[in-house]
Amino acid sequence: MAMLLRRVAVGITKPNVSPVNGRFLLRNTASSTGGSTAEEREARATWIKQLNDPMEVVAPEVVDIIELEKARQFKGLEVIASENFCSRAVMEAIGSIMTNSSSDGYPGARYSGGTEYLDIIENWCMERALEVFRLDPAKWGVNVQTLTGSIANFQTYTGLLKPHDRIMSLDLPHGGHLSHGYQTATKKVSAVSLFFETMHYRLDEKTGYIDYDGMERSASLFRPKLIIAGASAYARLFDYARIRKICDEHKAIMMADMAHLAGLVAADVIPSPFEYADIVTTTTNKSLRGPRGAMIFFRKGVKEINKKGEEVLYDYEDKINNAVFPGVQGASHNQKLAGLAISLKQAMTPEYKAYQQQVLRNSSKLAQCLIEKGYELVSGGTDNHLVLIDLKNKGIDGSRVEKVLEWVRIASNKNTVPGDVSAVIPGGIRLGTPALTSRGLLEADFAQVAEFFDEGLKLALKIKAAEPKGAKFKDFEKTMKSNKEFQSEISKLRREVEEFAMQFPTIGCDKETMKY
Ligand SMILES: Cc1ncc(COP(=O)(O)O)c(C=O)c1O
């Protein structure tokens, strides 16, 4: 690597600059070049000052919003399973000058000049991504330019399938994700279902586990070209071997979307999909704890030996890379790649492994405490970083509970659970441990989080009981505000949550300089 850096440093000539008032201006070369003088430039190029002014000067109103958000993150409890706090080092990179540079194409094959350092960063990302997931570069490649999880999935389908080819995935109300092609009887909700034919497999509603027999039966009728093993709200591990077998029966591509699980897979604390899948997509900002972004891993090298004894190679690499650029995207986001290179480096440290082990311990503790308090968890527990609570036995929906939790500074999300008819007012709540574990919460702290959750839920039940018959969710806040007792109970619980949350460190900002 040092040699690589030395190589790229060759040819950099020192620019003709001198410091003026702490800033660097080009030396006055007007007479020799026919250009402007420094004085002229200072007088006419008025935008320079604006470009170098700090945020406090240019947009104090944005600074204020950021300060409010900082306070929300510090004083609140973040239990949305897909959220996390990326490190200060990653944030420094994504807020850096790396955002200025364009680089269409791939390292060594760009459509413009000036990309020598961008190539290094992108190569680092690719090398480190394979290393983090313990992959042999002869057998796996990765695209790190893809921008988000949804886009990565769409790029995979467009790269490997023909329009209207068939995709099978976990149904959204049973824990799947929109980008796996969600549609209802009347609406193609995800654009994926406009361009491809989708059919969903589901959970066994009695056990809350994926119904693999049902998946197998449906696959034999639907004959999918691609099956997705991946979820947004499934608290159990996937049986990747079983899905591989079903894929093989239909010569279907097996795609794992490990967006939620990537950090746990990186730290090797849950089984990896790479042993079985052909393609693995992931976001980089959830349990992986990197910058907002995504990656697509694809198999390469020898796929099989055909009947004539010849090697047949995987043909995914060009198809995926072309689907990303120029198929769907233009220039890559190099600030994200700089952040990703750092987060992948962090993902190879002992601290990262310890963190991911704690994510699992905390999740298990949270599940245990909720069960002890009489909550029903879909599948009865958890094997990963999240729990999915079915609120039906409590007589309230997820939307009202989410709202009350938000009022008391607990960020969670309502979620569909099996049997739900509405995704807008669903019957469940999803809680996850990656973000608060990043702030250093341990098992005993998660017992307290469960306690706060329970108090919030009881408050939601009280407010619901005061609603007029047939009240709509949009009037829930009005009911809460119409009653002084509700308001004071919310303020009291909110103060308790804040006092608890403020014991834990901030990530990426300093308590001492916070405005709120
Ligand atoms: C399993 C899964 N795939 C894909 C995505 C989409 O990621 P993004 O929001 O980056 O598009 C999510 C997001 O929650 C997800 O849970």
The ligand as an ORCA input file, in Angstrom:
! r2SCAN-3c Opt
* xyz 0 1
  C     -33.539     -5.912      3.802
  C     -33.434     -4.520      3.262
  N     -33.052     -4.342      1.994
  C     -32.962     -3.137      1.442
  C     -33.238     -2.008      2.176
  C     -33.216     -0.682      1.490
  O     -32.183      0.127      1.869
  P     -32.189      1.672      1.484
  O     -33.069      2.346      2.466
  O     -30.736      2.032      1.611
  O     -32.691      1.801      0.088
  C     -33.621     -2.128      3.514
  C     -33.916     -0.931      4.292
  O     -34.481     -0.897      5.323
  C     -33.742     -3.420      4.066
  O     -34.153     -3.606      5.322
*
